[in-house]
Amino acid sequence: MKAVQTLLLALAGTALAAPVEAPSSQLDPDFPLAELEAYYTAKFEETSPATPLAARQYSASVSNQLTDGTPCRAVTLIYARGTTQQGNIGDPAAVGPLTFNNLARLIGTANLAV
């Protein structure tokens, strides 16, 4: 029995040590590598204009525009904050206030109630 185990172990070691030809890694001739490199280089060297900083409309963790007497607006957004977040809309860096700010920028703050 030990001879069979030794023989199988030796054969397995030989099989694992046998060299295998690695497949060649050639690029597909239809792959637009030059165009991609040119696009990347152009975009990397491009300078974007500095955007002015704007004050955040929703920078607190609480917004009560639905109950504080704010007049009706064209869009009413009700947000469910995360369990561990502060207030009823989350902290200013959370998804809620970021969404409110971007939506207010698109439709105008006079059209959005949170």
MMTF fields as JSON, N, C-alpha, C and O atoms, coordinates in Angstrom:
{
  "mmtfVersion": "1.0.0",
  "mmtfProducer": "UNKNOWN",
  "numBonds": 455,
  "numAtoms": 456,
  "numGroups": 114,
  "numChains": 1,
  "numModels": 1,
  "chainsPerModel": [1],
  "groupsPerChain": [114],
  "chainIdList": ["A"],
  "bondAtomList": [4, 2, 8, 6, 12, 10, 16, 14, 20, 18, 24, 22, 28, 26, 32, 30, 36, 34, 40, 38, 44, 42, 48, 46, 52, 50, 56, 54, 60, 58, 64, 62, 68, 66, 72, 70, 76, 74, 80, 78, 84, 82, 88, 86, 92, 90, 96, 94, 100, 98, 104, 102, 108, 106, 112, 110, 116, 114, 120, 118, 124, 122, 128, 126, 132, 130, 136, 134, 140, 138, 144, 142, 148, 146, 152, 150, 156, 154, 160, 158, 164, 162, 168, 166, 172, 170, 176, 174, 180, 178, 184, 182, 188, 186, 192, 190, 196, 194, 200, 198, 204, 202, 208, 206, 212, 210, 216, 214, 220, 218, 224, 222, 228, 226, 232, 230, 236, 234, 240, 238, 244, 242, 248, 246, 252, 250, 256, 254, 260, 258, 264, 262, 268, 266, 272, 270, 276, 274, 280, 278, 284, 282, 288, 286, 292, 290, 296, 294, 300, 298, 304, 302, 308, 306, 312, 310, 316, 314, 320, 318, 324, 322, 328, 326, 332, 330, 336, 334, 340, 338, 344, 342, 348, 346, 352, 350, 356, 354, 360, 358, 364, 362, 368, 366, 372, 370, 376, 374, 380, 378, 384, 382, 388, 386, 392, 390, 396, 394, 400, 398, 404, 402, 408, 406, 412, 410, 416, 414, 420, 418, 424, 422, 428, 426, 432, 430, 436, 434, 440, 438, 444, 442, 448, 446, 452, 450],
  "bondOrderList": [1, 1, 1, 1, 1, 1, 1, 1, 1, 1, 1, 1, 1, 1, 1, 1, 1, 1, 1, 1, 1, 1, 1, 1, 1, 1, 1, 1, 1, 1, 1, 1, 1, 1, 1, 1, 1, 1, 1, 1, 1, 1, 1, 1, 1, 1, 1, 1, 1, 1, 1, 1, 1, 1, 1, 1, 1, 1, 1, 1, 1, 1, 1, 1, 1, 1, 1, 1, 1, 1, 1, 1, 1, 1, 1, 1, 1, 1, 1, 1, 1, 1, 1, 1, 1, 1, 1, 1, 1, 1, 1, 1, 1, 1, 1, 1, 1, 1, 1, 1, 1, 1, 1, 1, 1, 1, 1, 1, 1, 1, 1, 1, 1],
  "groupList": [{"groupName": "MET", "atomNameList": ["N", "CA", "C", "O"], "elementList": ["N", "C", "C", "O"], "formalChargeList": [0, 0, 0, 0], "bondAtomList": [1, 0, 2, 1, 3, 2], "bondOrderList": [1, 1, 2], "singleLetterCode": "M", "chemCompType": "L-PEPTIDE LINKING"}, {"groupName": "LYS", "atomNameList": ["N", "CA", "C", "O"], "elementList": ["N", "C", "C", "O"], "formalChargeList": [0, 0, 0, 0], "bondAtomList": [1, 0, 2, 1, 3, 2], "bondOrderList": [1, 1, 2], "singleLetterCode": "K", "chemCompType": "L-PEPTIDE LINKING"}, {"groupName": "ALA", "atomNameList": ["N", "CA", "C", "O"], "elementList": ["N", "C", "C", "O"], "formalChargeList": [0, 0, 0, 0], "bondAtomList": [1, 0, 2, 1, 3, 2], "bondOrderList": [1, 1, 2], "singleLetterCode": "A", "chemCompType": "L-PEPTIDE LINKING"}, {"groupName": "VAL", "atomNameList": ["N", "CA", "C", "O"], "elementList": ["N", "C", "C", "O"], "formalChargeList": [0, 0, 0, 0], "bondAtomList": [1, 0, 2, 1, 3, 2], "bondOrderList": [1, 1, 2], "singleLetterCode": "V", "chemCompType": "L-PEPTIDE LINKING"}, {"groupName": "GLN", "atomNameList": ["N", "CA", "C", "O"], "elementList": ["N", "C", "C", "O"], "formalChargeList": [0, 0, 0, 0], "bondAtomList": [1, 0, 2, 1, 3, 2], "bondOrderList": [1, 1, 2], "singleLetterCode": "Q", "chemCompType": "L-PEPTIDE LINKING"}, {"groupName": "THR", "atomNameList": ["N", "CA", "C", "O"], "elementList": ["N", "C", "C", "O"], "formalChargeList": [0, 0, 0, 0], "bondAtomList": [1, 0, 2, 1, 3, 2], "bondOrderList": [1, 1, 2], "singleLetterCode": "T", "chemCompType": "L-PEPTIDE LINKING"}, {"groupName": "LEU", "atomNameList": ["N", "CA", "C", "O"], "elementList": ["N", "C", "C", "O"], "formalChargeList": [0, 0, 0, 0], "bondAtomList": [1, 0, 2, 1, 3, 2], "bondOrderList": [1, 1, 2], "singleLetterCode": "L", "chemCompType": "L-PEPTIDE LINKING"}, {"groupName": "GLY", "atomNameList": ["N", "CA", "C", "O"], "elementList": ["N", "C", "C", "O"], "formalChargeList": [0, 0, 0, 0], "bondAtomList": [1, 0, 2, 1, 3, 2], "bondOrderList": [1, 1, 2], "singleLetterCode": "G", "chemCompType": "PEPTIDE LINKING"}, {"groupName": "PRO", "atomNameList": ["N", "CA", "C", "O"], "elementList": ["N", "C", "C", "O"], "formalChargeList": [0, 0, 0, 0], "bondAtomList": [1, 0, 2, 1, 3, 2], "bondOrderList": [1, 1, 2], "singleLetterCode": "P", "chemCompType": "L-PEPTIDE LINKING"}, {"groupName": "GLU", "atomNameList": ["N", "CA", "C", "O"], "elementList": ["N", "C", "C", "O"], "formalChargeList": [0, 0, 0, 0], "bondAtomList": [1, 0, 2, 1, 3, 2], "bondOrderList": [1, 1, 2], "singleLetterCode": "E", "chemCompType": "L-PEPTIDE LINKING"}, {"groupName": "SER", "atomNameList": ["N", "CA", "C", "O"], "elementList": ["N", "C", "C", "O"], "formalChargeList": [0, 0, 0, 0], "bondAtomList": [1, 0, 2, 1, 3, 2], "bondOrderList": [1, 1, 2], "singleLetterCode": "S", "chemCompType": "L-PEPTIDE LINKING"}, {"groupName": "ASP", "atomNameList": ["N", "CA", "C", "O"], "elementList": ["N", "C", "C", "O"], "formalChargeList": [0, 0, 0, 0], "bondAtomList": [1, 0, 2, 1, 3, 2], "bondOrderList": [1, 1, 2], "singleLetterCode": "D", "chemCompType": "L-PEPTIDE LINKING"}, {"groupName": "PHE", "atomNameList": ["N", "CA", "C", "O"], "elementList": ["N", "C", "C", "O"], "formalChargeList": [0, 0, 0, 0], "bondAtomList": [1, 0, 2, 1, 3, 2], "bondOrderList": [1, 1, 2], "singleLetterCode": "F", "chemCompType": "L-PEPTIDE LINKING"}, {"groupName": "TYR", "atomNameList": ["N", "CA", "C", "O"], "elementList": ["N", "C", "C", "O"], "formalChargeList": [0, 0, 0, 0], "bondAtomList": [1, 0, 2, 1, 3, 2], "bondOrderList": [1, 1, 2], "singleLetterCode": "Y", "chemCompType": "L-PEPTIDE LINKING"}, {"groupName": "ARG", "atomNameList": ["N", "CA", "C", "O"], "elementList": ["N", "C", "C", "O"], "formalChargeList": [0, 0, 0, 0], "bondAtomList": [1, 0, 2, 1, 3, 2], "bondOrderList": [1, 1, 2], "singleLetterCode": "R", "chemCompType": "L-PEPTIDE LINKING"}, {"groupName": "ASN", "atomNameList": ["N", "CA", "C", "O"], "elementList": ["N", "C", "C", "O"], "formalChargeList": [0, 0, 0, 0], "bondAtomList": [1, 0, 2, 1, 3, 2], "bondOrderList": [1, 1, 2], "singleLetterCode": "N", "chemCompType": "L-PEPTIDE LINKING"}, {"groupName": "CYS", "atomNameList": ["N", "CA", "C", "O"], "elementList": ["N", "C", "C", "O"], "formalChargeList": [0, 0, 0, 0], "bondAtomList": [1, 0, 2, 1, 3, 2], "bondOrderList": [1, 1, 2], "singleLetterCode": "C", "chemCompType": "L-PEPTIDE LINKING"}, {"groupName": "ILE", "atomNameList": ["N", "CA", "C", "O"], "elementList": ["N", "C", "C", "O"], "formalChargeList": [0, 0, 0, 0], "bondAtomList": [1, 0, 2, 1, 3, 2], "bondOrderList": [1, 1, 2], "singleLetterCode": "I", "chemCompType": "L-PEPTIDE LINKING"}],
  "groupTypeList": [0, 1, 2, 3, 4, 5, 6, 6, 6, 2, 6, 2, 7, 5, 2, 6, 2, 2, 8, 3, 9, 2, 8, 10, 10, 4, 6, 11, 8, 11, 12, 8, 6, 2, 9, 6, 9, 2, 13, 13, 5, 2, 1, 12, 9, 9, 5, 10, 8, 2, 5, 8, 6, 2, 2, 14, 4, 13, 10, 2, 10, 3, 10, 15, 4, 6, 5, 11, 7, 5, 8, 16, 14, 2, 3, 5, 6, 17, 13, 2, 14, 7, 5, 5, 4, 4, 7, 15, 17, 7, 11, 8, 2, 2, 3, 7, 8, 6, 5, 12, 15, 15, 6, 2, 14, 6, 17, 7, 5, 2, 15, 6, 2, 3],
  "groupIdList": [1, 2, 3, 4, 5, 6, 7, 8, 9, 10, 11, 12, 13, 14, 15, 16, 17, 18, 19, 20, 21, 22, 23, 24, 25, 26, 27, 28, 29, 30, 31, 32, 33, 34, 35, 36, 37, 38, 39, 40, 41, 42, 43, 44, 45, 46, 47, 48, 49, 50, 51, 52, 53, 54, 55, 56, 57, 58, 59, 60, 61, 62, 63, 64, 65, 66, 67, 68, 69, 70, 71, 72, 73, 74, 75, 76, 77, 78, 79, 80, 81, 82, 83, 84, 85, 86, 87, 88, 89, 90, 91, 92, 93, 94, 95, 96, 97, 98, 99, 100, 101, 102, 103, 104, 105, 106, 107, 108, 109, 110, 111, 112, 113, 114],
  "secStructList": [7, 2, 2, 2, 2, 2, 2, 2, 2, 2, 2, 2, 2, 2, 2, 2, 2, 1, 7, 7, 7, 7, 7, 7, 7, 7, 7, 7, 6, 6, 7, 7, 2, 2, 2, 2, 2, 2, 2, 2, 2, 2, 2, 2, 2, 7, 7, 7, 7, 7, 7, 7, 7, 7, 7, 7, 1, 7, 7, 1, 1, 7, 7, 7, 6, 6, 6, 1, 7, 7, 7, 7, 7, 1, 3, 3, 7, 7, 7, 7, 7, 7, 6, 6, 1, 1, 6, 6, 6, 7, 7, 6, 6, 1, 2, 2, 2, 2, 2, 2, 2, 2, 2, 2, 2, 2, 2, 7, 4, 4, 4, 3, 3, 7],
  "xCoordList": [0.808, 0.0, 0.86, 0.556, 1.947, 2.815, 3.51, 3.802, 3.775, 4.429, 3.508, 3.964, 2.217, 1.251, 1.121, 1.07, 1.067, 0.975, 2.214, 2.112, 3.383, 4.623, 4.656, 5.072, 4.217, 4.193, 3.225, 3.558, 2.033, 1.069, 1.591, 1.395, 2.249, 2.82, 3.914, 4.004, 4.739, 5.805, 5.226, 5.721, 4.188, 3.558, 2.878, 2.937, 2.242, 1.598, 2.636, 2.416, 3.757, 4.826, 5.406, 5.722, 5.551, 6.068, 5.087, 5.498, 3.802, 2.791, 2.756, 2.589, 2.911, 2.891, 4.15, 4.111, 5.261, 6.524, 6.725, 7.655, 5.882, 6.041, 5.743, 4.726, 6.6, 6.362, 5.174, 4.94, 4.444, 3.289, 3.507, 3.947, 3.202, 3.373, 2.327, 1.129, 2.8, 1.899, 1.299, 1.992, 0.026, -0.579, 0.024, 0.307, 0.211, 0.795, -0.249, -1.432, 0.204, -0.717, -0.523, 0.29, -1.266, -1.202, -2.459, -3.551, -2.296, -3.439, -4.269, -3.756, -5.544, -6.455, -6.129, -6.058, -5.931, -5.579, -6.681, -6.406, -7.916, -9.014, -9.125, -9.937, -8.314, -8.385, -7.749, -6.598, -8.473, -7.976, -7.052, -7.388, -5.909, -5.006, -4.452, -4.383, -4.064, -3.497, -4.528, -4.195, -5.779, -6.822, -7.096, -7.305, -7.096, -7.323, -6.198, -6.45, -4.966, -3.832, -3.883, -3.587, -4.256, -4.361, -5.477, -5.31, -6.606, -7.72, -7.314, -7.586, -6.67, -6.232, -5.245, -5.357, -4.289, -3.286, -3.936, -3.591, -4.872, -5.549, -6.37, -6.343, -7.093, -7.924, -7.078, -7.455, -5.942, -5.083, -4.427, -4.225, -4.096, -3.441, -4.433, -4.033, -5.706, -6.739, -6.929, -6.944, -7.072, -7.337, -8.796, -9.292, -9.465, -10.871, -10.973, -10.174, -11.942, -12.096, -12.511, -13.258, -12.018, -12.356, -13.811, -14.253, -14.541, -15.938, -16.038, -15.381, -16.84, -16.965, -17.67, -18.538, -17.294, -17.947, -19.302, -19.459, -20.259, -21.59, -21.991, -21.625, -22.74, -23.211, -24.218, -25.019, -24.173, -25.114, -26.484, -26.614, -27.483, -28.845, -29.237, -29.844, -28.897, -29.27, -28.006, -27.408, -27.598, -26.359, -26.604, -25.652, -27.836, -28.147, -28.614, -28.863, -28.73, -29.189, -30.706, -31.26, -31.383, -32.84, -33.429, -32.921, -34.496, -35.234, -36.716, -37.171, -37.469, -38.898, -39.745, -40.696, -39.432, -40.17, -41.606, -42.434, -41.913, -43.278, -44.168, -45.392, -43.569, -44.366, -44.129, -44.826, -43.188, -42.862, -43.555, -43.182, -44.548, -45.277, -44.727, -45.205, -43.73, -43.196, -44.304, -44.966, -44.526, -45.579, -45.33, -44.2, -46.405, -46.28, -45.326, -45.301, -44.552, -43.584, -43.945, -44.758, -43.353, -43.646, -43.197, -43.844, -42.096, -41.561, -41.422, -40.828, -41.976, -41.82, -41.04, -41.432, -39.941, -39.078, -39.097, -38.759, -39.493, -39.484, -38.379, -38.356, -37.46, -36.242, -36.218, -36.529, -35.855, -35.698, -34.211, -33.486, -33.759, -32.339, -31.943, -32.799, -30.64, -30.129, -30.337, -30.527, -30.303, -30.563, -29.601, -30.011, -28.332, -27.333, -27.082, -26.221, -27.813, -27.59, -28.346, -29.352, -27.846, -28.435, -29.653, -29.78, -30.541, -31.67, -32.63, -32.734, -33.34, -34.273, -33.81, -34.469, -32.678, -32.143, -30.694, -30.134, -30.073, -28.684, -27.716, -28.1, -26.454, -25.444, -25.162, -25.481, -24.578, -24.401, -23.601, -23.765, -22.743, -21.956, -22.65, -22.099, -23.83, -24.548, -25.224, -25.208, -25.806, -26.435, -27.639, -27.859, -28.414, -29.623, -29.355, -29.841, -28.589, -28.332, -27.626, -27.882, -26.753, -26.103, -27.136, -27.076, -28.086, -29.149, -30.016, -30.353, -30.382, -31.216, -30.519, -31.14, -29.228, -28.483, -28.406, -28.595, -28.129, -28.038, -29.397, -29.492, -30.448, -31.785, -32.202, -32.793, -31.897, -32.219, -31.453, -31.97, -30.223, -29.438, -30.077, -30.045, -30.663, -31.265, -32.626, -32.912, -33.469, -34.837, -35.067, -36.105, -34.103, -34.239, -34.744, -35.606, -34.204, -34.576, -36.018, -36.63, -36.566, -37.953, -38.944, -40.126, -38.477, -39.361, -39.243, -39.907, -38.41, -38.152, -38.448, -37.958, -39.254, -39.51, -39.023, -39.328, -38.258, -37.717, -38.302, -37.992],
  "yCoordList": [-1.181, 0.0, 1.257, 2.226, 1.233, 2.397, 2.616, 3.753, 1.547, 1.677, 2.376, 3.186, 2.067, 2.685, 4.173, 5.008, 4.505, 5.903, 6.683, 7.816, 6.071, 6.724, 6.94, 7.998, 5.933, 6.036, 7.143, 7.934, 7.2, 8.238, 9.634, 10.586, 9.745, 11.02, 11.461, 12.637, 10.516, 10.832, 11.245, 12.185, 10.558, 10.908, 12.287, 13.07, 12.567, 13.87, 14.981, 16.032, 14.77, 15.764, 15.99, 17.124, 14.923, 15.039, 15.816, 16.647, 15.547, 16.234, 17.728, 18.558, 18.066, 19.472, 20.208, 21.412, 19.495, 20.124, 20.202, 20.864, 19.55, 19.543, 20.93, 21.524, 21.459, 22.79, 22.781, 21.812, 23.868, 24.021, 25.282, 26.308, 25.196, 26.358, 27.413, 27.133, 28.618, 29.718, 30.288, 30.423, 30.62, 31.211, 32.589, 33.347, 32.894, 34.187, 35.282, 35.091, 36.412, 37.528, 38.559, 39.475, 38.396, 39.319, 40.167, 39.68, 41.437, 42.327, 42.047, 41.681, 42.229, 42.119, 43.261, 44.411, 42.986, 44.068, 45.126, 46.252, 44.781, 45.748, 46.617, 47.542, 46.327, 47.085, 48.457, 48.535, 49.544, 50.903, 51.444, 52.431, 50.818, 51.222, 52.63, 53.423, 52.943, 54.267, 55.368, 56.418, 55.127, 56.13, 56.322, 57.447, 55.229, 55.33, 56.098, 56.925, 55.829, 56.543, 58.028, 58.872, 58.352, 59.755, 60.459, 61.601, 59.786, 60.361, 60.592, 61.654, 59.609, 59.728, 60.88, 61.677, 60.965, 62.028, 63.399, 64.323, 63.538, 64.826, 65.201, 66.356, 64.251, 64.54, 64.8, 65.604, 64.128, 64.292, 65.67, 66.264, 66.176, 67.477, 68.636, 69.788, 68.346, 69.369, 69.958, 69.231, 71.261, 71.891, 72.318, 72.948, 71.977, 72.345, 73.706, 74.028, 74.495, 75.809, 75.646, 74.734, 76.536, 76.482, 76.881, 77.913, 76.057, 76.373, 77.13, 76.768, 78.163, 78.931, 78.106, 77.286, 78.331, 77.65, 78.289, 79.507, 77.457, 77.954, 77.466, 76.367, 78.292, 77.892, 76.761, 76.752, 75.832, 74.723, 75.178, 75.894, 74.753, 75.066, 74.211, 74.712, 72.934, 72.007, 71.575, 70.557, 72.33, 72.022, 71.533, 71.156, 71.525, 71.024, 69.573, 69.07, 68.916, 67.528, 67.437, 66.338, 68.585, 68.604, 69.565, 70.67, 69.139, 70.007, 69.74, 68.603, 70.786, 70.634, 71.531, 72.144, 71.623, 72.513, 72.047, 72.824, 70.808, 70.32, 70.692, 70.686, 71.016, 71.298, 72.679, 73.054, 73.45, 74.736, 75.934, 77.076, 75.691, 76.795, 77.248, 78.236, 76.546, 76.881, 76.677, 75.639, 77.632, 77.462, 76.233, 75.763, 75.729, 74.557, 74.877, 75.99, 73.882, 74.028, 73.051, 72.149, 73.226, 72.352, 70.917, 69.975, 70.744, 69.409, 69.258, 70.104, 68.17, 67.834, 66.536, 65.53, 66.56, 65.389, 64.919, 65.672, 63.671, 63.07, 62.038, 61.137, 62.169, 61.352, 60.522, 61.027, 59.274, 58.396, 58.257, 57.631, 58.833, 58.805, 57.428, 56.587, 57.201, 55.95, 55.882, 56.909, 54.688, 54.479, 55.235, 55.777, 55.284, 55.899, 57.369, 57.99, 57.939, 59.333, 60.273, 59.899, 61.496, 62.51, 63.142, 63.112, 63.708, 64.477, 63.659, 62.443, 64.344, 63.615, 63.524, 62.886, 64.159, 64.018, 63.559, 63.369, 63.377, 62.925, 64.091, 65.248, 63.769, 64.821, 65.436, 64.819, 66.628, 67.347, 66.601, 66.874, 65.671, 64.936, 63.655, 62.918, 63.374, 62.146, 62.292, 63.361, 61.212, 61.177, 62.115, 62.754, 62.202, 63.027, 64.482, 64.97, 65.202, 66.609, 66.824, 67.821, 65.913, 66.05, 65.952, 66.696, 65.028, 64.892, 66.144, 66.644, 66.656, 67.856, 69.035, 69.781, 69.208, 70.333, 70.243, 71.244, 69.052, 68.902, 69.079, 69.692, 68.548, 68.725, 70.196, 70.704, 70.878, 72.305, 73.121, 74.108, 72.71, 73.411, 73.239, 74.158, 72.057, 71.797, 72.461, 73.024, 72.399, 72.915, 74.24, 74.873, 74.664, 75.923, 75.679, 74.83, 76.425, 76.22, 76.626, 76.119, 77.525, 77.948, 76.867, 76.953, 75.85, 74.785, 73.501, 72.516, 73.482, 72.239, 72.407, 73.335, 71.501, 71.433, 70.079, 69.044, 70.1, 68.861, 68.681, 67.702],
  "zCoordList": [0.0, 0.0, 0.0, -0.695, 0.793, 0.845, -0.489, -0.858, -1.208, -2.509, -3.502, -4.309, -3.446, -4.352, -4.022, -4.925, -2.729, -2.33, -2.756, -3.226, -2.589, -2.98, -4.485, -4.958, -5.237, -6.698, -7.145, -8.027, -6.541, -6.9, -6.549, -7.305, -5.408, -5.003, -5.968, -6.32, -6.392, -7.342, -8.69, -9.313, -9.146, -10.42, -10.341, -11.289, -9.216, -9.055, -9.047, -9.649, -8.378, -8.355, -9.73, -10.092, -10.505, -11.868, -12.745, -13.556, -12.582, -13.39, -13.059, -13.952, -11.792, -11.407, -11.843, -12.096, -11.931, -12.298, -13.803, -14.262, -14.572, -16.027, -16.584, -16.225, -17.448, -18.012, -18.971, -19.694, -18.955, -19.83, -20.65, -20.13, -21.912, -22.777, -22.424, -22.384, -22.172, -21.829, -23.105, -24.113, -23.066, -24.261, -24.529, -23.601, -25.787, -26.14, -25.94, -26.222, -25.458, -25.225, -26.329, -26.209, -27.376, -28.498, -28.498, -28.208, -28.826, -28.883, -30.12, -31.178, -29.954, -31.081, -32.043, -31.609, -33.323, -34.254, -34.378, -34.794, -34.023, -34.102, -32.852, -32.813, -31.828, -30.575, -30.781, -31.209, -30.486, -30.777, -29.682, -29.026, -29.48, -28.411, -28.637, -27.698, -29.85, -30.133, -29.876, -29.326, -30.274, -30.056, -28.566, -28.111, -27.808, -26.366, -25.682, -24.805, -26.077, -25.493, -25.84, -24.995, -27.074, -27.479, -26.705, -26.277, -26.525, -25.774, -24.322, -23.762, -23.716, -22.322, -22.165, -21.233, -23.069, -22.992, -23.124, -22.387, -24.056, -24.252, -23.02, -22.593, -22.448, -21.276, -20.039, -19.187, -19.935, -18.773, -18.776, -17.716, -19.95, -20.053, -20.024, -19.857, -20.184, -20.217, -18.82, -17.826, -18.759, -17.467, -17.432, -18.366, -16.367, -16.246, -15.571, -14.692, -15.976, -15.352, -13.891, -13.538, -13.067, -11.646, -11.466, -11.97, -10.749, -10.494, -9.181, -8.205, -9.148, -7.902, -6.836, -7.137, -5.612, -4.507, -4.25, -4.332, -3.944, -3.637, -2.254, -1.835, -1.56, -0.236, -0.388, -1.323, 0.517, 0.469, 0.943, 1.937, 0.223, 0.621, 1.822, 2.769, 1.788, 2.849, 3.573, 3.223, 4.568, 5.271, 6.687, 7.369, 7.148, 8.485, 8.382, 7.286, 9.513, 9.499, 9.641, 9.671, 9.73, 9.879, 8.856, 8.663, 8.207, 7.292, 7.503, 7.376, 7.826, 8.113, 7.225, 7.71, 5.961, 5.066, 4.838, 4.363, 5.164, 4.985, 6.164, 6.039, 7.306, 8.506, 9.091, 10.034, 8.584, 9.209, 8.571, 8.838, 7.74, 7.138, 5.803, 5.246, 5.272, 3.952, 2.919, 2.942, 2.016, 1.01, 0.134, 0.001, -0.455, -1.329, -2.471, -2.996, -2.835, -3.926, -5.038, -4.837, -6.19, -7.331, -7.075, -7.532, -6.348, -6.064, -4.559, -3.891, -4.031, -2.618, -2.539, -3.129, -1.813, -1.693, -0.246, 0.667, -0.047, 1.286, 1.29, 0.452, 2.236, 2.274, 3.55, 4.629, 3.433, 4.599, 4.88, 4.107, 5.972, 6.321, 6.821, 7.096, 6.938, 7.483, 8.989, 9.64, 9.537, 10.957, 11.849, 12.876, 11.479, 12.35, 12.029, 12.652, 11.074, 10.709, 11.636, 12.24, 11.738, 12.606, 11.945, 10.721, 12.739, 12.237, 11.402, 11.565, 10.493, 9.64, 8.189, 7.369, 7.864, 6.503, 6.485, 5.405, 7.629, 7.674, 7.74, 7.571, 7.989, 8.099, 6.731, 5.715, 6.672, 5.406, 4.343, 3.154, 4.74, 3.753, 3.308, 2.49, 3.818, 3.473, 2.11, 1.5, 1.661, 0.344, 0.266, -0.763, 1.336, 1.313, 0.983, -0.037, 1.818, 1.514, 0.175, -0.501, -0.212, -1.525, -2.643, -3.622, -2.489, -3.484, -3.512, -4.586, -2.328, -2.268, -2.928, -3.686, -2.644, -3.214, -4.726, -5.418, -5.249, -6.704, -7.367, -8.43, -6.75, -7.309, -7.264, -8.217, -6.161, -6.049, -7.082, -7.607, -7.375, -8.391, -9.768, -10.586, -10.028, -11.336, -11.509, -12.566, -10.477, -10.635, -9.929, -10.117, -9.117, -8.384, -6.97, -6.745, -6.03, -4.628, -4.349, -3.408, -5.148, -4.939, -5.352, -5.018, -6.074, -6.545, -5.742, -6.067, -4.695, -3.96, -2.481, -1.836, -1.953, -0.508, -0.021, -0.615, 1.074, 1.64, 3.017, 3.696]
}
